[in-house]
Amino acid sequence: MPPAYKPVPAVEKCFSILELLSKNDKPLGISDISRQLALNKSTVFNMVYTLIDLNVLECMDDGKFGFGPRFYVLGSAAGNRSALIRVAHPYLEKINTKTKLSAFLGIRADLRSVIIDKVDTAHGIKISSEIGMQMPVLAGAGIKAMLSLLSGQDLNKLMLGASFKRYTPYTIVEREAYLTEIDKVRREGIAFDREEYIEGMVALGTPISTNSRNIQAAIWVVGLKQQIAQDSLQHLTPLLKGVSEEINQRLQ
């Protein structure tokens, strides 16, 4: 027999909100959630914004709410049940095996990239970051790839007031130059980080279309400068772009 316990209504209501969001293709607002669950608006408001503080939910531009980066991290820890992680993980393994480079899958949270899966088990020099890690603002190839999925209007709105930090002598710190870089990623389908975040480290990233306008994702590989020489880019670029195309097709 299980020990006697007293159910916590707040927990039950919280999970009912998450379950409701999981069953809807589109984000929902406070009024939508309140009406469909027959809950008081103030209760829904407090619970939703608590979940936002925990990065489990995310507030969209239209005042509605969808799942945030921590939801996907928890999904990974629970057994890779997220469709994005489930589809992409074998490709991370493929990239890691073929290139001997660390391969990461991430999603956008504001101007940061959040790692939700990785494969870094191939032999050789290992560069690793933990699942759940949030990269600093506008740092790395992953966030460039993700931002390339936004429309010009949405990107300009997001970048208003963005603060550019110089991590290395190669960091792009001018807004217009950074936007030009994102436009280049849109055209070419590949993002580069040439020692812009950490000196001596190079990364390539490719955007992943998740079939949701609220989630931008990317796969990227990271290695030391000597591991990713200029002549190896001609092999890495088509590999990553091919992976992106296959994942996009499977997520449709």
Secondary structure, 3 states (H helix, E strand, C coil): CCCCCCCCHHHHHHHHHHHHHHCCCCCECHHHHHHHHCCCHHHHHHHHHHHHHCCCEEECCCCCEEECHHHHHHHHHCCCCCHHHHHHHHHHHHHHHHHCCEEEEEEEECCEEEEEEEECCCCCCCCCCCCCCECCCCCCHHHHHHHCCCCHHHHHHHHCCCCCCCCCCCCCCCHHHHHHHHHHHHHHCCEEEECCCCCCEEEEEEEEECCCCCCEEEEEEEEECCCCCHHHHHHHHHHHHHHHHHHHHHHC
